[in-house]
Amino acid sequence: MSKRVRQYISILAAVAAYYLVHEGAHLLYALFTGAFKQINIMGIGMQK
């Protein structure tokens, strides 16, 4: 694999890891505090 491909894969992996950790922290806090009656998993993007 070329150096550039490895760099792009590394950047995408870092963004995915950040997203999982960040949103996971929100989920754990919400579950801990009992903030929600129901949790809907949504994709990335605008929420209506």
PDB file of all heavy atoms in Angstrom:
ATOM      1  N   MET A   1       0.836  -1.173   0.000  1.00  0.00           N
ATOM      2  CA  MET A   1       0.000   0.000   0.000  1.00  0.00           C
ATOM      3  C   MET A   1       0.887   1.245   0.000  1.00  0.00           C
ATOM      4  O   MET A   1       1.900   1.273   0.689  1.00  0.00           O
ATOM      5  CB  MET A   1      -0.871   0.012   1.252  1.00  0.00           C
ATOM      6  CG  MET A   1      -2.329   0.063   0.958  1.00  0.00           C
ATOM      7  SD  MET A   1      -3.374   0.297   2.405  1.00  0.00           S
ATOM      8  CE  MET A   1      -3.115  -1.181   3.329  1.00  0.00           C
ATOM      9  N   SER A   2       0.457   2.243  -0.706  1.00  0.00           N
ATOM     10  CA  SER A   2       1.252   3.465  -0.764  1.00  0.00           C
ATOM     11  C   SER A   2       1.091   4.272   0.531  1.00  0.00           C
ATOM     12  O   SER A   2       0.159   4.059   1.307  1.00  0.00           O
ATOM     13  CB  SER A   2       0.839   4.319  -1.953  1.00  0.00           C
ATOM     14  OG  SER A   2      -0.422   4.902  -1.719  1.00  0.00           O
ATOM     15  N   LYS A   3       2.005   5.179   0.733  1.00  0.00           N
ATOM     16  CA  LYS A   3       1.986   6.005   1.938  1.00  0.00           C
ATOM     17  C   LYS A   3       0.712   6.848   2.000  1.00  0.00           C
ATOM     18  O   LYS A   3       0.111   7.001   3.056  1.00  0.00           O
ATOM     19  CB  LYS A   3       3.220   6.901   1.956  1.00  0.00           C
ATOM     20  CG  LYS A   3       3.315   7.773   3.170  1.00  0.00           C
ATOM     21  CD  LYS A   3       4.577   8.612   3.148  1.00  0.00           C
ATOM     22  CE  LYS A   3       4.646   9.515   4.352  1.00  0.00           C
ATOM     23  NZ  LYS A   3       5.823  10.370   4.341  1.00  0.00           N
ATOM     24  N   ARG A   4       0.285   7.371   0.881  1.00  0.00           N
ATOM     25  CA  ARG A   4      -0.906   8.231   0.842  1.00  0.00           C
ATOM     26  C   ARG A   4      -2.166   7.436   1.207  1.00  0.00           C
ATOM     27  O   ARG A   4      -3.022   7.933   1.943  1.00  0.00           O
ATOM     28  CB  ARG A   4      -1.060   8.859  -0.536  1.00  0.00           C
ATOM     29  CG  ARG A   4      -2.189   9.868  -0.605  1.00  0.00           C
ATOM     30  CD  ARG A   4      -2.151  10.657  -1.886  1.00  0.00           C
ATOM     31  NE  ARG A   4      -0.914  11.386  -2.027  1.00  0.00           N
ATOM     32  CZ  ARG A   4      -0.788  12.701  -1.791  1.00  0.00           C
ATOM     33  NH1 ARG A   4      -1.831  13.386  -1.422  1.00  0.00           N
ATOM     34  NH2 ARG A   4       0.366  13.295  -1.944  1.00  0.00           N
ATOM     35  N   VAL A   5      -2.290   6.211   0.721  1.00  0.00           N
ATOM     36  CA  VAL A   5      -3.456   5.383   1.048  1.00  0.00           C
ATOM     37  C   VAL A   5      -3.473   5.078   2.541  1.00  0.00           C
ATOM     38  O   VAL A   5      -4.518   5.154   3.191  1.00  0.00           O
ATOM     39  CB  VAL A   5      -3.443   4.075   0.217  1.00  0.00           C
ATOM     40  CG1 VAL A   5      -4.522   3.123   0.697  1.00  0.00           C
ATOM     41  CG2 VAL A   5      -3.619   4.385  -1.265  1.00  0.00           C
ATOM     42  N   ARG A   6      -2.313   4.759   3.103  1.00  0.00           N
ATOM     43  CA  ARG A   6      -2.231   4.503   4.545  1.00  0.00           C
ATOM     44  C   ARG A   6      -2.620   5.741   5.345  1.00  0.00           C
ATOM     45  O   ARG A   6      -3.275   5.637   6.381  1.00  0.00           O
ATOM     46  CB  ARG A   6      -0.826   4.051   4.934  1.00  0.00           C
ATOM     47  CG  ARG A   6      -0.521   2.621   4.536  1.00  0.00           C
ATOM     48  CD  ARG A   6       0.725   2.101   5.225  1.00  0.00           C
ATOM     49  NE  ARG A   6       1.850   3.037   5.142  1.00  0.00           N
ATOM     50  CZ  ARG A   6       2.861   2.947   4.297  1.00  0.00           C
ATOM     51  NH1 ARG A   6       2.916   1.934   3.454  1.00  0.00           N
ATOM     52  NH2 ARG A   6       3.833   3.835   4.300  1.00  0.00           N
ATOM     53  N   GLN A   7      -2.229   6.924   4.875  1.00  0.00           N
ATOM     54  CA  GLN A   7      -2.589   8.160   5.567  1.00  0.00           C
ATOM     55  C   GLN A   7      -4.096   8.375   5.550  1.00  0.00           C
ATOM     56  O   GLN A   7      -4.694   8.728   6.581  1.00  0.00           O
ATOM     57  CB  GLN A   7      -1.895   9.366   4.922  1.00  0.00           C
ATOM     58  CG  GLN A   7      -0.419   9.448   5.219  1.00  0.00           C
ATOM     59  CD  GLN A   7       0.252  10.591   4.479  1.00  0.00           C
ATOM     60  OE1 GLN A   7      -0.228  11.021   3.430  1.00  0.00           O
ATOM     61  NE2 GLN A   7       1.356  11.067   5.021  1.00  0.00           N
ATOM     62  N   TYR A   8      -4.722   8.172   4.394  1.00  0.00           N
ATOM     63  CA  TYR A   8      -6.173   8.350   4.311  1.00  0.00           C
ATOM     64  C   TYR A   8      -6.913   7.331   5.176  1.00  0.00           C
ATOM     65  O   TYR A   8      -7.897   7.673   5.842  1.00  0.00           O
ATOM     66  CB  TYR A   8      -6.660   8.261   2.860  1.00  0.00           C
ATOM     67  CG  TYR A   8      -6.382   9.509   2.071  1.00  0.00           C
ATOM     68  CD1 TYR A   8      -5.633   9.466   0.899  1.00  0.00           C
ATOM     69  CD2 TYR A   8      -6.866  10.746   2.478  1.00  0.00           C
ATOM     70  CE1 TYR A   8      -5.373  10.611   0.166  1.00  0.00           C
ATOM     71  CE2 TYR A   8      -6.616  11.895   1.760  1.00  0.00           C
ATOM     72  CZ  TYR A   8      -5.868  11.819   0.605  1.00  0.00           C
ATOM     73  OH  TYR A   8      -5.618  12.954  -0.105  1.00  0.00           O
ATOM     74  N   ILE A   9      -6.458   6.095   5.170  1.00  0.00           N
ATOM     75  CA  ILE A   9      -7.083   5.070   6.018  1.00  0.00           C
ATOM     76  C   ILE A   9      -6.928   5.430   7.488  1.00  0.00           C
ATOM     77  O   ILE A   9      -7.862   5.292   8.284  1.00  0.00           O
ATOM     78  CB  ILE A   9      -6.494   3.675   5.710  1.00  0.00           C
ATOM     79  CG1 ILE A   9      -6.947   3.220   4.319  1.00  0.00           C
ATOM     80  CG2 ILE A   9      -6.916   2.666   6.769  1.00  0.00           C
ATOM     81  CD1 ILE A   9      -6.283   1.959   3.836  1.00  0.00           C
ATOM     82  N   SER A  10      -5.758   5.933   7.859  1.00  0.00           N
ATOM     83  CA  SER A  10      -5.518   6.334   9.248  1.00  0.00           C
ATOM     84  C   SER A  10      -6.423   7.488   9.656  1.00  0.00           C
ATOM     85  O   SER A  10      -6.970   7.497  10.763  1.00  0.00           O
ATOM     86  CB  SER A  10      -4.056   6.745   9.451  1.00  0.00           C
ATOM     87  OG  SER A  10      -3.205   5.665   9.191  1.00  0.00           O
ATOM     88  N   ILE A  11      -6.593   8.461   8.782  1.00  0.00           N
ATOM     89  CA  ILE A  11      -7.470   9.596   9.084  1.00  0.00           C
ATOM     90  C   ILE A  11      -8.911   9.130   9.244  1.00  0.00           C
ATOM     91  O   ILE A  11      -9.609   9.518  10.188  1.00  0.00           O
ATOM     92  CB  ILE A  11      -7.354  10.681   7.994  1.00  0.00           C
ATOM     93  CG1 ILE A  11      -5.991  11.357   8.086  1.00  0.00           C
ATOM     94  CG2 ILE A  11      -8.479  11.701   8.114  1.00  0.00           C
ATOM     95  CD1 ILE A  11      -5.671  12.265   6.928  1.00  0.00           C
ATOM     96  N   LEU A  12      -9.373   8.275   8.339  1.00  0.00           N
ATOM     97  CA  LEU A  12     -10.744   7.767   8.435  1.00  0.00           C
ATOM     98  C   LEU A  12     -10.949   6.941   9.698  1.00  0.00           C
ATOM     99  O   LEU A  12     -11.993   7.030  10.351  1.00  0.00           O
ATOM    100  CB  LEU A  12     -11.093   6.950   7.194  1.00  0.00           C
ATOM    101  CG  LEU A  12     -11.263   7.752   5.902  1.00  0.00           C
ATOM    102  CD1 LEU A  12     -11.463   6.809   4.721  1.00  0.00           C
ATOM    103  CD2 LEU A  12     -12.416   8.722   6.017  1.00  0.00           C
ATOM    104  N   ALA A  13      -9.952   6.140  10.061  1.00  0.00           N
ATOM    105  CA  ALA A  13     -10.043   5.341  11.283  1.00  0.00           C
ATOM    106  C   ALA A  13     -10.085   6.241  12.519  1.00  0.00           C
ATOM    107  O   ALA A  13     -10.834   5.974  13.466  1.00  0.00           O
ATOM    108  CB  ALA A  13      -8.867   4.372  11.368  1.00  0.00           C
ATOM    109  N   ALA A  14      -9.299   7.311  12.511  1.00  0.00           N
ATOM    110  CA  ALA A  14      -9.296   8.242  13.641  1.00  0.00           C
ATOM    111  C   ALA A  14     -10.641   8.948  13.773  1.00  0.00           C
ATOM    112  O   ALA A  14     -11.163   9.106  14.880  1.00  0.00           O
ATOM    113  CB  ALA A  14      -8.177   9.257  13.480  1.00  0.00           C
ATOM    114  N   VAL A  15     -11.219   9.368  12.657  1.00  0.00           N
ATOM    115  CA  VAL A  15     -12.527  10.031  12.689  1.00  0.00           C
ATOM    116  C   VAL A  15     -13.591   9.060  13.189  1.00  0.00           C
ATOM    117  O   VAL A  15     -14.436   9.426  14.016  1.00  0.00           O
ATOM    118  CB  VAL A  15     -12.884  10.596  11.295  1.00  0.00           C
ATOM    119  CG1 VAL A  15     -14.336  11.041  11.231  1.00  0.00           C
ATOM    120  CG2 VAL A  15     -11.954  11.740  10.944  1.00  0.00           C
ATOM    121  N   ALA A  16     -13.564   7.834  12.714  1.00  0.00           N
ATOM    122  CA  ALA A  16     -14.547   6.834  13.151  1.00  0.00           C
ATOM    123  C   ALA A  16     -14.398   6.538  14.645  1.00  0.00           C
ATOM    124  O   ALA A  16     -15.394   6.443  15.366  1.00  0.00           O
ATOM    125  CB  ALA A  16     -14.390   5.553  12.332  1.00  0.00           C
ATOM    126  N   ALA A  17     -13.163   6.418  15.116  1.00  0.00           N
ATOM    127  CA  ALA A  17     -12.927   6.159  16.540  1.00  0.00           C
ATOM    128  C   ALA A  17     -13.408   7.330  17.389  1.00  0.00           C
ATOM    129  O   ALA A  17     -14.050   7.130  18.427  1.00  0.00           O
ATOM    130  CB  ALA A  17     -11.448   5.897  16.783  1.00  0.00           C
ATOM    131  N   TYR A  18     -13.126   8.547  16.959  1.00  0.00           N
ATOM    132  CA  TYR A  18     -13.588   9.730  17.687  1.00  0.00           C
ATOM    133  C   TYR A  18     -15.110   9.748  17.760  1.00  0.00           C
ATOM    134  O   TYR A  18     -15.689   9.991  18.820  1.00  0.00           O
ATOM    135  CB  TYR A  18     -13.083  11.011  17.020  1.00  0.00           C
ATOM    136  CG  TYR A  18     -13.717  12.248  17.607  1.00  0.00           C
ATOM    137  CD1 TYR A  18     -13.263  12.769  18.805  1.00  0.00           C
ATOM    138  CD2 TYR A  18     -14.800  12.858  16.975  1.00  0.00           C
ATOM    139  CE1 TYR A  18     -13.861  13.885  19.361  1.00  0.00           C
ATOM    140  CE2 TYR A  18     -15.399  13.971  17.529  1.00  0.00           C
ATOM    141  CZ  TYR A  18     -14.929  14.484  18.718  1.00  0.00           C
ATOM    142  OH  TYR A  18     -15.530  15.577  19.261  1.00  0.00           O
ATOM    143  N   TYR A  19     -15.759   9.484  16.637  1.00  0.00           N
ATOM    144  CA  TYR A  19     -17.218   9.502  16.591  1.00  0.00           C
ATOM    145  C   TYR A  19     -17.808   8.464  17.540  1.00  0.00           C
ATOM    146  O   TYR A  19     -18.738   8.752  18.290  1.00  0.00           O
ATOM    147  CB  TYR A  19     -17.686   9.259  15.157  1.00  0.00           C
ATOM    148  CG  TYR A  19     -19.171   9.354  14.981  1.00  0.00           C
ATOM    149  CD1 TYR A  19     -19.809  10.583  14.941  1.00  0.00           C
ATOM    150  CD2 TYR A  19     -19.957   8.205  14.860  1.00  0.00           C
ATOM    151  CE1 TYR A  19     -21.185  10.679  14.787  1.00  0.00           C
ATOM    152  CE2 TYR A  19     -21.320   8.290  14.706  1.00  0.00           C
ATOM    153  CZ  TYR A  19     -21.925   9.526  14.667  1.00  0.00           C
ATOM    154  OH  TYR A  19     -23.279   9.603  14.532  1.00  0.00           O
ATOM    155  N   LEU A  20     -17.254   7.261  17.524  1.00  0.00           N
ATOM    156  CA  LEU A  20     -17.759   6.205  18.400  1.00  0.00           C
ATOM    157  C   LEU A  20     -17.569   6.551  19.870  1.00  0.00           C
ATOM    158  O   LEU A  20     -18.468   6.360  20.696  1.00  0.00           O
ATOM    159  CB  LEU A  20     -17.078   4.880  18.074  1.00  0.00           C
ATOM    160  CG  LEU A  20     -17.490   4.231  16.762  1.00  0.00           C
ATOM    161  CD1 LEU A  20     -16.614   3.018  16.482  1.00  0.00           C
ATOM    162  CD2 LEU A  20     -18.949   3.824  16.809  1.00  0.00           C
ATOM    163  N   VAL A  21     -16.396   7.057  20.229  1.00  0.00           N
ATOM    164  CA  VAL A  21     -16.130   7.407  21.623  1.00  0.00           C
ATOM    165  C   VAL A  21     -17.003   8.581  22.056  1.00  0.00           C
ATOM    166  O   VAL A  21     -17.612   8.556  23.125  1.00  0.00           O
ATOM    167  CB  VAL A  21     -14.631   7.719  21.829  1.00  0.00           C
ATOM    168  CG1 VAL A  21     -14.370   8.317  23.198  1.00  0.00           C
ATOM    169  CG2 VAL A  21     -13.800   6.458  21.633  1.00  0.00           C
ATOM    170  N   HIS A  22     -17.090   9.614  21.222  1.00  0.00           N
ATOM    171  CA  HIS A  22     -17.853  10.812  21.569  1.00  0.00           C
ATOM    172  C   HIS A  22     -19.338  10.495  21.736  1.00  0.00           C
ATOM    173  O   HIS A  22     -19.950  10.852  22.750  1.00  0.00           O
ATOM    174  CB  HIS A  22     -17.647  11.867  20.467  1.00  0.00           C
ATOM    175  CG  HIS A  22     -18.384  13.128  20.714  1.00  0.00           C
ATOM    176  ND1 HIS A  22     -17.907  14.115  21.541  1.00  0.00           N
ATOM    177  CD2 HIS A  22     -19.580  13.570  20.245  1.00  0.00           C
ATOM    178  CE1 HIS A  22     -18.780  15.102  21.564  1.00  0.00           C
ATOM    179  NE2 HIS A  22     -19.803  14.798  20.787  1.00  0.00           N
ATOM    180  N   GLU A  23     -19.910   9.840  20.750  1.00  0.00           N
ATOM    181  CA  GLU A  23     -21.338   9.511  20.829  1.00  0.00           C
ATOM    182  C   GLU A  23     -21.602   8.448  21.886  1.00  0.00           C
ATOM    183  O   GLU A  23     -22.649   8.447  22.529  1.00  0.00           O
ATOM    184  CB  GLU A  23     -21.859   9.069  19.462  1.00  0.00           C
ATOM    185  CG  GLU A  23     -21.813  10.166  18.418  1.00  0.00           C
ATOM    186  CD  GLU A  23     -22.558  11.428  18.812  1.00  0.00           C
ATOM    187  OE1 GLU A  23     -23.614  11.332  19.475  1.00  0.00           O
ATOM    188  OE2 GLU A  23     -22.088  12.520  18.465  1.00  0.00           O
ATOM    189  N   GLY A  24     -20.643   7.544  22.087  1.00  0.00           N
ATOM    190  CA  GLY A  24     -20.774   6.538  23.141  1.00  0.00           C
ATOM    191  C   GLY A  24     -20.831   7.173  24.520  1.00  0.00           C
ATOM    192  O   GLY A  24     -21.571   6.728  25.401  1.00  0.00           O
ATOM    193  N   ALA A  25     -20.051   8.231  24.716  1.00  0.00           N
ATOM    194  CA  ALA A  25     -20.080   8.948  25.994  1.00  0.00           C
ATOM    195  C   ALA A  25     -21.446   9.587  26.222  1.00  0.00           C
ATOM    196  O   ALA A  25     -21.980   9.547  27.336  1.00  0.00           O
ATOM    197  CB  ALA A  25     -18.977  10.007  26.025  1.00  0.00           C
ATOM    198  N   HIS A  26     -22.027  10.163  25.169  1.00  0.00           N
ATOM    199  CA  HIS A  26     -23.386  10.712  25.287  1.00  0.00           C
ATOM    200  C   HIS A  26     -24.378   9.614  25.666  1.00  0.00           C
ATOM    201  O   HIS A  26     -25.233   9.817  26.530  1.00  0.00           O
ATOM    202  CB  HIS A  26     -23.843  11.348  23.971  1.00  0.00           C
ATOM    203  CG  HIS A  26     -23.211  12.646  23.665  1.00  0.00           C
ATOM    204  ND1 HIS A  26     -23.502  13.811  24.314  1.00  0.00           N
ATOM    205  CD2 HIS A  26     -22.288  12.969  22.731  1.00  0.00           C
ATOM    206  CE1 HIS A  26     -22.784  14.795  23.812  1.00  0.00           C
ATOM    207  NE2 HIS A  26     -22.037  14.311  22.850  1.00  0.00           N
ATOM    208  N   LEU A  27     -24.275   8.485  25.015  1.00  0.00           N
ATOM    209  CA  LEU A  27     -25.189   7.376  25.284  1.00  0.00           C
ATOM    210  C   LEU A  27     -25.058   6.884  26.719  1.00  0.00           C
ATOM    211  O   LEU A  27     -26.050   6.694  27.415  1.00  0.00           O
ATOM    212  CB  LEU A  27     -24.926   6.228  24.299  1.00  0.00           C
ATOM    213  CG  LEU A  27     -25.736   4.957  24.524  1.00  0.00           C
ATOM    214  CD1 LEU A  27     -27.225   5.232  24.350  1.00  0.00           C
ATOM    215  CD2 LEU A  27     -25.280   3.871  23.575  1.00  0.00           C
ATOM    216  N   LEU A  28     -23.823   6.673  27.178  1.00  0.00           N
ATOM    217  CA  LEU A  28     -23.620   6.196  28.545  1.00  0.00           C
ATOM    218  C   LEU A  28     -24.143   7.191  29.576  1.00  0.00           C
ATOM    219  O   LEU A  28     -24.777   6.809  30.559  1.00  0.00           O
ATOM    220  CB  LEU A  28     -22.139   5.922  28.788  1.00  0.00           C
ATOM    221  CG  LEU A  28     -21.563   4.722  28.045  1.00  0.00           C
ATOM    222  CD1 LEU A  28     -20.061   4.625  28.288  1.00  0.00           C
ATOM    223  CD2 LEU A  28     -22.259   3.442  28.462  1.00  0.00           C
ATOM    224  N   TYR A  29     -23.906   8.475  29.349  1.00  0.00           N
ATOM    225  CA  TYR A  29     -24.404   9.488  30.283  1.00  0.00           C
ATOM    226  C   TYR A  29     -25.927   9.506  30.304  1.00  0.00           C
ATOM    227  O   TYR A  29     -26.538   9.591  31.363  1.00  0.00           O
ATOM    228  CB  TYR A  29     -23.855  10.869  29.921  1.00  0.00           C
ATOM    229  CG  TYR A  29     -24.294  11.936  30.889  1.00  0.00           C
ATOM    230  CD1 TYR A  29     -23.701  12.024  32.148  1.00  0.00           C
ATOM    231  CD2 TYR A  29     -25.311  12.818  30.562  1.00  0.00           C
ATOM    232  CE1 TYR A  29     -24.103  12.976  33.050  1.00  0.00           C
ATOM    233  CE2 TYR A  29     -25.726  13.783  31.462  1.00  0.00           C
ATOM    234  CZ  TYR A  29     -25.124  13.863  32.706  1.00  0.00           C
ATOM    235  OH  TYR A  29     -25.531  14.806  33.603  1.00  0.00           O
ATOM    236  N   ALA A  30     -26.542   9.428  29.131  1.00  0.00           N
ATOM    237  CA  ALA A  30     -28.004   9.428  29.061  1.00  0.00           C
ATOM    238  C   ALA A  30     -28.586   8.197  29.755  1.00  0.00           C
ATOM    239  O   ALA A  30     -29.590   8.298  30.465  1.00  0.00           O
ATOM    240  CB  ALA A  30     -28.452   9.478  27.608  1.00  0.00           C
ATOM    241  N   LEU A  31     -27.959   7.055  29.571  1.00  0.00           N
ATOM    242  CA  LEU A  31     -28.435   5.846  30.245  1.00  0.00           C
ATOM    243  C   LEU A  31     -28.249   5.943  31.755  1.00  0.00           C
ATOM    244  O   LEU A  31     -29.099   5.524  32.538  1.00  0.00           O
ATOM    245  CB  LEU A  31     -27.705   4.618  29.697  1.00  0.00           C
ATOM    246  CG  LEU A  31     -28.027   4.240  28.245  1.00  0.00           C
ATOM    247  CD1 LEU A  31     -27.109   3.117  27.784  1.00  0.00           C
ATOM    248  CD2 LEU A  31     -29.483   3.848  28.100  1.00  0.00           C
ATOM    249  N   PHE A  32     -27.126   6.506  32.171  1.00  0.00           N
ATOM    250  CA  PHE A  32     -26.819   6.651  33.596  1.00  0.00           C
ATOM    251  C   PHE A  32     -27.810   7.587  34.286  1.00  0.00           C
ATOM    252  O   PHE A  32     -28.234   7.328  35.407  1.00  0.00           O
ATOM    253  CB  PHE A  32     -25.386   7.173  33.770  1.00  0.00           C
ATOM    254  CG  PHE A  32     -24.984   7.369  35.200  1.00  0.00           C
ATOM    255  CD1 PHE A  32     -24.730   6.281  36.014  1.00  0.00           C
ATOM    256  CD2 PHE A  32     -24.852   8.640  35.717  1.00  0.00           C
ATOM    257  CE1 PHE A  32     -24.360   6.465  37.340  1.00  0.00           C
ATOM    258  CE2 PHE A  32     -24.488   8.834  37.037  1.00  0.00           C
ATOM    259  CZ  PHE A  32     -24.232   7.745  37.841  1.00  0.00           C
ATOM    260  N   THR A  33     -28.181   8.666  33.632  1.00  0.00           N
ATOM    261  CA  THR A  33     -29.081   9.646  34.237  1.00  0.00           C
ATOM    262  C   THR A  33     -30.550   9.335  33.991  1.00  0.00           C
ATOM    263  O   THR A  33     -31.409  10.000  34.557  1.00  0.00           O
ATOM    264  CB  THR A  33     -28.784  11.065  33.708  1.00  0.00           C
ATOM    265  OG1 THR A  33     -28.957  11.084  32.294  1.00  0.00           O
ATOM    266  CG2 THR A  33     -27.378  11.503  34.063  1.00  0.00           C
ATOM    267  N   GLY A  34     -30.847   8.352  33.137  1.00  0.00           N
ATOM    268  CA  GLY A  34     -32.242   8.019  32.838  1.00  0.00           C
ATOM    269  C   GLY A  34     -32.932   9.113  32.047  1.00  0.00           C
ATOM    270  O   GLY A  34     -34.124   9.370  32.232  1.00  0.00           O
ATOM    271  N   ALA A  35     -32.199   9.763  31.162  1.00  0.00           N
ATOM    272  CA  ALA A  35     -32.718  10.916  30.422  1.00  0.00           C
ATOM    273  C   ALA A  35     -33.744  10.541  29.356  1.00  0.00           C
ATOM    274  O   ALA A  35     -34.577  11.368  29.001  1.00  0.00           O
ATOM    275  CB  ALA A  35     -31.567  11.672  29.770  1.00  0.00           C
ATOM    276  N   PHE A  36     -33.699   9.321  28.863  1.00  0.00           N
ATOM    277  CA  PHE A  36     -34.558   8.946  27.748  1.00  0.00           C
ATOM    278  C   PHE A  36     -35.418   7.744  28.092  1.00  0.00           C
ATOM    279  O   PHE A  36     -34.986   6.831  28.788  1.00  0.00           O
ATOM    280  CB  PHE A  36     -33.720   8.599  26.512  1.00  0.00           C
ATOM    281  CG  PHE A  36     -32.853   9.718  26.031  1.00  0.00           C
ATOM    282  CD1 PHE A  36     -31.475   9.598  26.048  1.00  0.00           C
ATOM    283  CD2 PHE A  36     -33.401  10.886  25.541  1.00  0.00           C
ATOM    284  CE1 PHE A  36     -30.668  10.621  25.608  1.00  0.00           C
ATOM    285  CE2 PHE A  36     -32.608  11.921  25.100  1.00  0.00           C
ATOM    286  CZ  PHE A  36     -31.231  11.785  25.133  1.00  0.00           C
ATOM    287  N   LYS A  37     -36.633   7.745  27.557  1.00  0.00           N
ATOM    288  CA  LYS A  37     -37.493   6.573  27.662  1.00  0.00           C
ATOM    289  C   LYS A  37     -37.169   5.588  26.545  1.00  0.00           C
ATOM    290  O   LYS A  37     -37.359   4.392  26.681  1.00  0.00           O
ATOM    291  CB  LYS A  37     -38.961   6.977  27.555  1.00  0.00           C
ATOM    292  CG  LYS A  37     -39.456   7.783  28.718  1.00  0.00           C
ATOM    293  CD  LYS A  37     -40.916   8.150  28.534  1.00  0.00           C
ATOM    294  CE  LYS A  37     -41.387   9.018  29.674  1.00  0.00           C
ATOM    295  NZ  LYS A  37     -42.773   9.439  29.494  1.00  0.00           N
ATOM    296  N   GLN A  38     -36.704   6.113  25.416  1.00  0.00           N
ATOM    297  CA  GLN A  38     -36.413   5.291  24.246  1.00  0.00           C
ATOM    298  C   GLN A  38     -35.215   5.894  23.523  1.00  0.00           C
ATOM    299  O   GLN A  38     -35.034   7.105  23.499  1.00  0.00           O
ATOM    300  CB  GLN A  38     -37.613   5.301  23.301  1.00  0.00           C
ATOM    301  CG  GLN A  38     -37.416   4.510  22.044  1.00  0.00           C
ATOM    302  CD  GLN A  38     -38.662   4.550  21.168  1.00  0.00           C
ATOM    303  OE1 GLN A  38     -39.725   4.987  21.614  1.00  0.00           O
ATOM    304  NE2 GLN A  38     -38.541   4.105  19.949  1.00  0.00           N
ATOM    305  N   ILE A  39     -34.385   5.028  22.939  1.00  0.00           N
ATOM    306  CA  ILE A  39     -33.224   5.488  22.186  1.00  0.00           C
ATOM    307  C   ILE A  39     -33.364   5.016  20.749  1.00  0.00           C
ATOM    308  O   ILE A  39     -33.552   3.835  20.497  1.00  0.00           O
ATOM    309  CB  ILE A  39     -31.915   4.938  22.785  1.00  0.00           C
ATOM    310  CG1 ILE A  39     -31.735   5.478  24.198  1.00  0.00           C
ATOM    311  CG2 ILE A  39     -30.720   5.313  21.912  1.00  0.00           C
ATOM    312  CD1 ILE A  39     -30.571   4.878  24.931  1.00  0.00           C
ATOM    313  N   ASN A  40     -33.301   5.968  19.809  1.00  0.00           N
ATOM    314  CA  ASN A  40     -33.343   5.653  18.382  1.00  0.00           C
ATOM    315  C   ASN A  40     -31.955   5.870  17.803  1.00  0.00           C
ATOM    316  O   ASN A  40     -31.406   6.965  17.917  1.00  0.00           O
ATOM    317  CB  ASN A  40     -34.343   6.554  17.654  1.00  0.00           C
ATOM    318  CG  ASN A  40     -35.764   6.317  18.118  1.00  0.00           C
ATOM    319  OD1 ASN A  40     -36.118   5.207  18.471  1.00  0.00           O
ATOM    320  ND2 ASN A  40     -36.564   7.350  18.126  1.00  0.00           N
ATOM    321  N   ILE A  41     -31.393   4.843  17.175  1.00  0.00           N
ATOM    322  CA  ILE A  41     -30.086   4.966  16.544  1.00  0.00           C
ATOM    323  C   ILE A  41     -30.290   5.552  15.143  1.00  0.00           C
ATOM    324  O   ILE A  41     -31.049   5.020  14.343  1.00  0.00           O
ATOM    325  CB  ILE A  41     -29.376   3.597  16.440  1.00  0.00           C
ATOM    326  CG1 ILE A  41     -29.283   2.934  17.828  1.00  0.00           C
ATOM    327  CG2 ILE A  41     -28.003   3.741  15.807  1.00  0.00           C
ATOM    328  CD1 ILE A  41     -28.478   3.693  18.852  1.00  0.00           C
ATOM    329  N   MET A  42     -29.615   6.675  14.872  1.00  0.00           N
ATOM    330  CA  MET A  42     -29.769   7.360  13.602  1.00  0.00           C
ATOM    331  C   MET A  42     -28.402   7.467  12.927  1.00  0.00           C
ATOM    332  O   MET A  42     -27.368   7.427  13.601  1.00  0.00           O
ATOM    333  CB  MET A  42     -30.345   8.758  13.820  1.00  0.00           C
ATOM    334  CG  MET A  42     -31.680   8.739  14.535  1.00  0.00           C
ATOM    335  SD  MET A  42     -32.275  10.378  14.879  1.00  0.00           S
ATOM    336  CE  MET A  42     -32.823  10.814  13.251  1.00  0.00           C
ATOM    337  N   GLY A  43     -28.416   7.635  11.634  1.00  0.00           N
ATOM    338  CA  GLY A  43     -27.186   7.809  10.897  1.00  0.00           C
ATOM    339  C   GLY A  43     -26.611   9.208  11.071  1.00  0.00           C
ATOM    340  O   GLY A  43     -27.209  10.069  11.706  1.00  0.00           O
ATOM    341  N   ILE A  44     -25.469   9.409  10.474  1.00  0.00           N
ATOM    342  CA  ILE A  44     -24.834  10.724  10.512  1.00  0.00           C
ATOM    343  C   ILE A  44     -25.612  11.674   9.624  1.00  0.00           C
ATOM    344  O   ILE A  44     -26.039  11.316   8.533  1.00  0.00           O
ATOM    345  CB  ILE A  44     -23.372  10.631  10.029  1.00  0.00           C
ATOM    346  CG1 ILE A  44     -22.583   9.711  10.939  1.00  0.00           C
ATOM    347  CG2 ILE A  44     -22.719  12.006   9.956  1.00  0.00           C
ATOM    348  CD1 ILE A  44     -21.182   9.423  10.439  1.00  0.00           C
ATOM    349  N   GLY A  45     -25.822  12.897  10.079  1.00  0.00           N
ATOM    350  CA  GLY A  45     -26.497  13.886   9.257  1.00  0.00           C
ATOM    351  C   GLY A  45     -27.539  14.661  10.031  1.00  0.00           C
ATOM    352  O   GLY A  45     -27.581  14.628  11.258  1.00  0.00           O
ATOM    353  N   MET A  46     -28.379  15.343   9.302  1.00  0.00           N
ATOM    354  CA  MET A  46     -29.410  16.181   9.913  1.00  0.00           C
ATOM    355  C   MET A  46     -30.486  15.317  10.578  1.00  0.00           C
ATOM    356  O   MET A  46     -30.861  14.285  10.061  1.00  0.00           O
ATOM    357  CB  MET A  46     -30.068  17.071   8.854  1.00  0.00           C
ATOM    358  CG  MET A  46     -29.138  18.053   8.208  1.00  0.00           C
ATOM    359  SD  MET A  46     -28.583  19.334   9.324  1.00  0.00           S
ATOM    360  CE  MET A  46     -30.084  20.250   9.532  1.00  0.00           C
ATOM    361  N   GLN A  47     -30.948  15.789  11.718  1.00  0.00           N
ATOM    362  CA  GLN A  47     -32.031  15.114  12.416  1.00  0.00           C
ATOM    363  C   GLN A  47     -33.267  15.986  12.332  1.00  0.00           C
ATOM    364  O   GLN A  47     -33.194  17.193  12.509  1.00  0.00           O
ATOM    365  CB  GLN A  47     -31.650  14.874  13.878  1.00  0.00           C
ATOM    366  CG  GLN A  47     -30.447  13.984  14.022  1.00  0.00           C
ATOM    367  CD  GLN A  47     -30.064  13.814  15.479  1.00  0.00           C
ATOM    368  OE1 GLN A  47     -30.817  14.165  16.363  1.00  0.00           O
ATOM    369  NE2 GLN A  47     -28.893  13.259  15.705  1.00  0.00           N
ATOM    370  N   LYS A  48     -34.400  15.362  12.076  1.00  0.00           N
ATOM    371  CA  LYS A  48     -35.646  16.124  11.955  1.00  0.00           C
ATOM    372  C   LYS A  48     -36.515  15.855  13.159  1.00  0.00           C
ATOM    373  O   LYS A  48     -36.507  14.860  13.759  1.00  0.00           O
ATOM    374  CB  LYS A  48     -36.395  15.725  10.692  1.00  0.00           C
ATOM    375  CG  LYS A  48     -35.638  16.106   9.463  1.00  0.00           C
ATOM    376  CD  LYS A  48     -36.437  15.730   8.238  1.00  0.00           C
ATOM    377  CE  LYS A  48     -35.658  16.116   7.000  1.00  0.00           C
ATOM    378  NZ  LYS A  48     -36.381  15.839   5.803  1.00  0.00           N
TER     379      LYS A  48
END
